[in-house]
């Protein structure tokens, strides 16, 4: 099973303020309509490779969402990620044979403001809310472009630009027990031994599985003092506080870019690139995103 990110879900207590936070860093998400549960609605931010960010909230404040309720209520930001298997039934059987808990498939749909209906099936994998650690599965019933719009016209021309965002290429998953999480991903997806990196700027020990989008992050025991402006003195233990509040959950995600310096200039990101394994990364202003760690990495 190849791990390629289909989309990332980002939860907010209300959708309009969440969209505004992304717009403040130059990322405009379009309203994508109401889900078939009639409780949640979303906005969509698609990329060249077909992956996208899904901004999600409840239509009514504090309404009980059937998915990611705690994350929506807590304005958690990043809360889940999904992959699309070649065949849903085959993948569920494979996971079941490995002793991995699965729930589904469940039919879902969403109607766009223009009336177009997208339909798909999802299945949860592992414990907890879908996609908080192991990715949940999604399989379209209708053409994919009904779920995530294809980029045409000016957006298609942007694919030729060196300062573009190509897609979601890495999920950084916050975990309390690093060795246990490494063993889980190696068991479920037959991944090789990860590369380990201590990143004081990020405040975490990182484990990256080669040739996959998975990066595990656990808090450094003694984070270094903040060395760049986006972190203040009280923010050094942000990952530990996030894990305490939400449990194991996505902590950050990275978008691929051809030229990191040009993207930093385009989005007026107020920082220099930093080491990220064998590449370089930079981060959108998480103060404007109110704590959401969204970054870029050279591909």
SEFIFI-866027 format. One record per residue (C-alpha): residue in one letter; x, y, z; residue number from 1. Coordinates in nm, 4 decimals. Layout:
% SEFIFI-866027
ATOM   res          x          y          z     n
ATOM     a          X          Y          Z   NUM
...
END
This chain:
% SEFIFI-866027
ATOM   res          x          y          z     n
ATOM     x     0.0000     0.0000     0.0000     1
ATOM     x     0.1630     0.3246    -0.1135     2
ATOM     x     0.1081     0.6125     0.1230     3
ATOM     x     0.0116     0.9177    -0.0810     4
ATOM     x    -0.1832     1.1905     0.0934     5
ATOM     x    -0.5322     1.2428    -0.0460     6
ATOM     x    -0.6203     1.5322     0.1832     7
ATOM     x    -0.5700     1.6798     0.5276     8
ATOM     x    -0.8560     1.7845     0.7554     9
ATOM     x    -0.8271     2.1027     0.9620    10
ATOM     x    -1.0918     2.1626     1.2281    11
ATOM     x    -1.2154     2.4967     1.3561    12
ATOM     x    -1.4859     2.6095     1.5932    13
ATOM     x    -1.6386     2.8131     1.3073    14
ATOM     x    -1.5695     2.7918     0.9353    15
ATOM     x    -1.5566     3.1599     0.8350    16
ATOM     x    -1.2914     3.2578     1.0922    17
ATOM     x    -1.0910     2.9485     0.9948    18
ATOM     x    -1.1017     3.0517     0.6276    19
ATOM     x    -1.0019     3.4047     0.7273    20
ATOM     x    -0.6970     3.2748     0.9140    21
ATOM     x    -0.5746     3.0979     0.6019    22
ATOM     x    -0.6541     3.3974     0.3823    23
ATOM     x    -0.4395     3.6115     0.6132    24
ATOM     x    -0.1306     3.4137     0.5033    25
ATOM     x    -0.2294     3.4188     0.1358    26
ATOM     x    -0.4176     3.0872     0.1130    27
ATOM     x    -0.7747     3.1260    -0.0105    28
ATOM     x    -1.0088     2.8335     0.0449    29
ATOM     x    -1.3400     2.8099    -0.1415    30
ATOM     x    -1.6617     2.7031     0.0276    31
ATOM     x    -1.7269     2.3395    -0.0617    32
ATOM     x    -2.0782     2.2882     0.0711    33
ATOM     x    -2.2589     2.0901     0.3384    34
ATOM     x    -2.1905     1.7258     0.4219    35
ATOM     x    -2.4641     1.4638     0.4087    36
ATOM     x    -2.4820     1.4603     0.7894    37
ATOM     x    -2.6262     1.8154     0.7629    38
ATOM     x    -2.4099     1.9105     1.0621    39
ATOM     x    -2.0706     1.9938     0.9134    40
ATOM     x    -1.9606     2.2035     0.6186    41
ATOM     x    -1.6224     2.2671     0.4647    42
ATOM     x    -1.3960     2.4822     0.2514    43
ATOM     x    -1.1445     2.3393     0.0059    44
ATOM     x    -0.7902     2.4470    -0.0781    45
ATOM     x    -0.6691     2.2251    -0.3699    46
ATOM     x    -0.3154     2.1834    -0.5031    47
ATOM     x    -0.1541     2.0815    -0.8306    48
ATOM     x    -0.1052     1.7144    -0.7406    49
ATOM     x    -0.4729     1.6662    -0.6498    50
ATOM     x    -0.4247     1.6748    -0.2733    51
ATOM     x    -0.6060     1.9411    -0.0743    52
ATOM     x    -0.6658     2.0965     0.2644    53
ATOM     x    -1.0189     2.0540     0.3987    54
ATOM     x    -1.1255     2.3209     0.6464    55
ATOM     x    -1.4167     2.1818     0.8473    56
ATOM     x    -1.6549     2.3010     1.1163    57
ATOM     x    -2.0141     2.2622     1.2288    58
ATOM     x    -2.2831     2.4767     1.0736    59
ATOM     x    -2.4174     2.5676     1.4175    60
ATOM     x    -2.1863     2.6642     1.7062    61
ATOM     x    -2.1066     2.3751     1.9396    62
ATOM     x    -2.3283     2.1322     1.7489    63
ATOM     x    -2.2212     1.7695     1.7972    64
ATOM     x    -2.0272     1.6556     1.4935    65
ATOM     x    -2.0219     1.2821     1.4179    66
ATOM     x    -1.6553     1.3185     1.3219    67
ATOM     x    -1.3786     1.5091     1.5028    68
ATOM     x    -1.6233     1.6686     1.7482    69
ATOM     x    -1.3573     1.7249     2.0152    70
ATOM     x    -1.1216     1.8799     1.7618    71
ATOM     x    -1.3869     2.1093     1.6138    72
ATOM     x    -1.5079     2.2172     1.9575    73
ATOM     x    -1.1507     2.2760     2.0705    74
ATOM     x    -1.0500     2.4670     1.7548    75
ATOM     x    -0.7721     2.2104     1.7182    76
ATOM     x    -0.6607     2.2874     1.3640    77
ATOM     x    -0.4945     1.9847     1.2075    78
ATOM     x    -0.6916     1.6770     1.3087    79
ATOM     x    -0.6803     1.4057     1.0391    80
ATOM     x    -0.5334     1.2843     0.7123    81
ATOM     x    -0.6601     1.0482     0.4447    82
ATOM     x    -0.5291     0.8209     0.1717    83
ATOM     x    -0.7151     0.6633    -0.1194    84
ATOM     x    -0.6519     0.2881    -0.1605    85
ATOM     x    -0.6653     0.1284    -0.5059    86
ATOM     x    -0.9454    -0.0949    -0.3777    87
ATOM     x    -1.1329    -0.0288    -0.0529    88
ATOM     x    -1.2391    -0.3899     0.0116    89
ATOM     x    -0.8904    -0.5280    -0.0512    90
ATOM     x    -0.7296    -0.2742     0.1800    91
ATOM     x    -0.9800    -0.3392     0.4596    92
ATOM     x    -0.9119    -0.7118     0.4314    93
ATOM     x    -0.5355    -0.6539     0.4378    94
ATOM     x    -0.5661    -0.4408     0.7502    95
ATOM     x    -0.7975    -0.6907     0.9166    96
ATOM     x    -0.5513    -0.9732     0.8451    97
ATOM     x    -0.2861    -0.7654     1.0250    98
ATOM     x    -0.5119    -0.7339     1.3288    99
ATOM     x    -0.5733    -0.3618     1.2738   100
ATOM     x    -0.9147    -0.2323     1.3805   101
ATOM     x    -1.1236    -0.0946     1.0952   102
ATOM     x    -1.4658     0.0698     1.0855   103
ATOM     x    -1.6526     0.1070     0.7588   104
ATOM     x    -1.6865     0.1695     0.4768   105
ATOM     x    -1.9444     0.4418     0.5368   106
ATOM     x    -2.1148     0.6243     0.2513   107
ATOM     x    -2.0909     1.0036     0.2631   108
ATOM     x    -2.1631     1.2934     0.0300   109
ATOM     x    -2.1386     1.6698     0.0032   110
ATOM     x    -2.3330     1.9128    -0.2114   111
ATOM     x    -2.1532     2.2120    -0.3592   112
ATOM     x    -2.3236     2.5543    -0.3618   113
ATOM     x    -2.3993     2.5071    -0.7339   114
ATOM     x    -2.5864     2.1830    -0.6573   115
ATOM     x    -2.3202     1.9348    -0.7744   116
ATOM     x    -2.3126     1.6236    -0.5538   117
ATOM     x    -1.9912     1.4440    -0.4606   118
ATOM     x    -2.0165     1.0963    -0.3084   119
ATOM     x    -1.7548     0.8738    -0.1495   120
ATOM     x    -1.6928     0.6028     0.1107   121
ATOM     x    -1.4671     0.6373     0.4139   122
ATOM     x    -1.3282     0.3862     0.6588   123
ATOM     x    -1.1532     0.4492     0.9888   124
ATOM     x    -0.8276     0.2648     1.0600   125
ATOM     x    -0.6945     0.2045     1.4091   126
ATOM     x    -0.8134     0.3554     1.7340   127
ATOM     x    -0.9642     0.6979     1.7983   128
ATOM     x    -1.1153     0.9432     1.5546   129
ATOM     x    -1.0497     0.8656     1.1859   130
ATOM     x    -0.7116     0.9801     1.0621   131
ATOM     x    -0.5695     1.1142     1.3851   132
ATOM     x    -0.2690     0.8798     1.3567   133
ATOM     x    -0.3196     0.6086     1.0966   134
ATOM     x    -0.4750     0.7659     0.7869   135
ATOM     x    -0.8401     0.7029     0.7217   136
ATOM     x    -0.9392     0.5591     0.3843   137
ATOM     x    -1.1468     0.7398     0.1253   138
ATOM     x    -1.2769     0.6113    -0.2084   139
ATOM     x    -1.4816     0.8154    -0.4543   140
ATOM     x    -1.8164     0.6935    -0.5869   141
ATOM     x    -1.8489     0.9915    -0.8188   142
ATOM     x    -1.5653     1.1399    -1.0311   143
ATOM     x    -1.2909     1.2802    -0.8096   144
ATOM     x    -1.3260     1.6289    -0.9572   145
ATOM     x    -1.6684     1.6461    -0.7904   146
ATOM     x    -1.4999     1.6107    -0.4516   147
ATOM     x    -1.1986     1.8285    -0.5219   148
ATOM     x    -1.2140     2.0657    -0.8188   149
ATOM     x    -0.9514     2.0376    -1.0885   150
ATOM     x    -0.7303     2.3403    -1.1292   151
ATOM     x    -0.7831     2.4987    -1.4702   152
ATOM     x    -0.7075     2.8249    -1.6463   153
ATOM     x    -0.4846     3.0606    -1.4518   154
ATOM     x    -0.4386     2.7998    -1.1799   155
ATOM     x    -0.3198     2.5466    -1.4357   156
ATOM     x    -0.0713     2.7983    -1.5716   157
ATOM     x     0.0597     2.8426    -1.2176   158
ATOM     x     0.1972     2.4880    -1.2340   159
ATOM     x     0.4762     2.6271    -1.4482   160
ATOM     x     0.5786     2.8761    -1.1816   161
ATOM     x     0.8701     2.8058    -0.9523   162
ATOM     x     0.6980     2.9753    -0.6564   163
ATOM     x     0.3969     2.7432    -0.6501   164
ATOM     x     0.2675     2.5031    -0.3830   165
ATOM     x     0.2600     2.1583    -0.5423   166
ATOM     x     0.0617     1.9660    -0.2777   167
ATOM     x     0.0664     1.8111     0.0669   168
ATOM     x     0.3832     1.6031     0.0846   169
ATOM     x     0.4333     1.5339     0.4566   170
ATOM     x     0.2205     1.4762     0.7665   171
ATOM     x     0.3898     1.5419     1.0984   172
ATOM     x     0.2059     1.3323     1.3561   173
ATOM     x     0.2409     1.4214     1.7226   174
ATOM     x     0.2856     1.1090     1.9369   175
ATOM     x     0.3475     1.0524     2.3062   176
ATOM     x     0.5408     0.7266     2.2614   177
ATOM     x     0.7759     0.7442     1.9634   178
ATOM     x     0.8996     0.3837     1.9562   179
ATOM     x     0.5449     0.2479     1.9821   180
ATOM     x     0.4311     0.4709     1.6933   181
ATOM     x     0.7300     0.3686     1.4808   182
ATOM     x     0.6464     0.0020     1.5372   183
ATOM     x     0.2821     0.0645     1.4450   184
ATOM     x     0.3599     0.2254     1.1095   185
ATOM     x     0.6213    -0.0355     1.0251   186
ATOM     x     0.3728    -0.3120     1.1030   187
ATOM     x     0.0784    -0.1642     0.9132   188
ATOM     x     0.2601    -0.0248     0.6081   189
ATOM     x     0.5841    -0.2263     0.5995   190
ATOM     x     0.7932     0.0891     0.6231   191
ATOM     x     1.1729     0.0856     0.6667   192
ATOM     x     1.3539     0.2081     0.9745   193
ATOM     x     1.3003     0.5840     1.0070   194
ATOM     x     1.5596     0.8582     1.0053   195
ATOM     x     1.5780     1.0314     1.3438   196
ATOM     x     1.6405     1.4040     1.3861   197
ATOM     x     1.6314     1.6278     1.6909   198
ATOM     x     1.4837     1.9624     1.5880   199
ATOM     x     1.5038     2.2221     1.8671   200
ATOM     x     1.3380     2.4841     1.6456   201
ATOM     x     1.0334     2.2589     1.6135   202
ATOM     x     1.0604     2.1454     1.9753   203
ATOM     x     1.0564     1.7751     1.8878   204
ATOM     x     1.2443     1.4598     1.8119   205
ATOM     x     1.1388     1.3662     1.4576   206
ATOM     x     1.1249     1.0253     1.2915   207
ATOM     x     1.0866     1.0311     0.9130   208
ATOM     x     1.0160     0.7189     0.7110   209
ATOM     x     1.2039     0.7372     0.3774   210
ATOM     x     0.9917     0.7424     0.0619   211
ATOM     x     0.6745     0.8108     0.2598   212
ATOM     x     0.4929     1.1247     0.3775   213
ATOM     x     0.4982     1.0143     0.7421   214
ATOM     x     0.6969     1.2055     1.0041   215
ATOM     x     0.6456     1.1273     1.3738   216
ATOM     x     0.7141     1.3957     1.6332   217
ATOM     x     0.7496     1.3623     2.0093   218
ATOM     x     0.8385     1.6522     2.2417   219
ATOM     x     1.2002     1.7149     2.3297   220
ATOM     x     1.2576     1.6574     2.6993   221
ATOM     x     1.4269     1.9937     2.7299   222
ATOM     x     1.3398     2.2127     2.4303   223
ATOM     x     1.6002     2.4684     2.3426   224
ATOM     x     1.5170     2.8375     2.3924   225
ATOM     x     1.3287     2.9861     2.0984   226
ATOM     x     1.5668     3.1021     1.8262   227
ATOM     x     1.3234     3.2391     1.5735   228
ATOM     x     1.0484     3.4933     1.6077   229
ATOM     x     0.7490     3.2697     1.5500   230
ATOM     x     0.8034     3.0979     1.8879   231
ATOM     x     0.7886     3.2918     2.2117   232
ATOM     x     0.9154     3.1775     2.5513   233
ATOM     x     0.5800     3.0256     2.6486   234
ATOM     x     0.5514     2.8329     2.3226   235
ATOM     x     0.8491     2.6016     2.3602   236
ATOM     x     0.6300     2.3239     2.4982   237
ATOM     x     0.3534     2.3621     2.2388   238
ATOM     x     0.3681     1.9986     2.1253   239
ATOM     x     0.3532     1.8612     2.4775   240
ATOM     x     0.0521     2.0832     2.5517   241
ATOM     x    -0.1186     1.9734     2.2279   242
ATOM     x    -0.0694     1.6046     2.3067   243
ATOM     x    -0.2006     1.6577     2.6588   244
ATOM     x    -0.5157     1.8218     2.5234   245
ATOM     x    -0.5931     1.6102     2.2164   246
ATOM     x    -0.3842     1.2935     2.2474   247
ATOM     x    -0.1863     1.1615     1.9518   248
ATOM     x    -0.2890     1.3853     1.6635   249
ATOM     x    -0.1448     1.5591     1.3559   250
ATOM     x     0.0893     1.8361     1.4654   251
ATOM     x     0.1932     1.9920     1.1346   252
ATOM     x     0.1834     1.9393     0.7613   253
ATOM     x     0.4192     2.0419     0.4858   254
ATOM     x     0.3460     2.1527     0.1311   255
ATOM     x     0.5975     2.0760    -0.1412   256
ATOM     x     0.7620     2.3620    -0.3297   257
ATOM     x     1.0122     2.3715    -0.6197   258
ATOM     x     1.1944     2.6819    -0.4943   259
ATOM     x     1.1610     2.7626    -0.1249   260
ATOM     x     1.3143     3.1100    -0.1472   261
ATOM     x     1.0664     3.2181    -0.4152   262
ATOM     x     0.7717     3.0823    -0.2150   263
ATOM     x     0.8912     3.2633     0.0978   264
ATOM     x     0.9038     3.5840    -0.1070   265
ATOM     x     0.5646     3.5244    -0.2710   266
ATOM     x     0.3837     3.4665     0.0593   267
ATOM     x     0.5902     3.7217     0.2524   268
ATOM     x     0.6936     3.4631     0.5086   269
ATOM     x     0.8993     3.6368     0.7732   270
ATOM     x     1.1696     3.3741     0.8243   271
ATOM     x     1.4580     3.1915     0.6618   272
ATOM     x     1.4593     2.8233     0.5636   273
ATOM     x     1.5669     2.5768     0.8326   274
ATOM     x     1.7072     2.2231     0.8055   275
ATOM     x     1.4488     1.9475     0.7644   276
ATOM     x     1.6230     1.6129     0.7235   277
ATOM     x     1.7913     1.6269     0.3807   278
ATOM     x     1.5903     1.9302     0.2714   279
ATOM     x     1.4810     2.2746     0.3897   280
ATOM     x     1.1546     2.3883     0.5451   281
ATOM     x     0.9881     2.7171     0.6340   282
ATOM     x     0.6613     2.7955     0.8099   283
ATOM     x     0.3640     3.0207     0.7555   284
ATOM     x     0.3031     3.2584     1.0466   285
ATOM     x     0.1354     3.0358     1.3043   286
ATOM     x     0.0269     3.3436     1.5004   287
ATOM     x    -0.1976     3.4427     1.2089   288
ATOM     x    -0.3058     3.0783     1.1818   289
ATOM     x    -0.3564     3.0749     1.5618   290
ATOM     x    -0.1333     2.7806     1.6287   291
ATOM     x    -0.1723     2.5776     1.3099   292
ATOM     x     0.1706     2.4592     1.1945   293
ATOM     x     0.1617     2.4701     0.8156   294
ATOM     x     0.4926     2.4737     0.6339   295
ATOM     x     0.6673     2.4361     0.3013   296
ATOM     x     0.9523     2.2028     0.2127   297
ATOM     x     1.1735     2.1804    -0.0936   298
ATOM     x     1.0954     1.8785    -0.3101   299
END
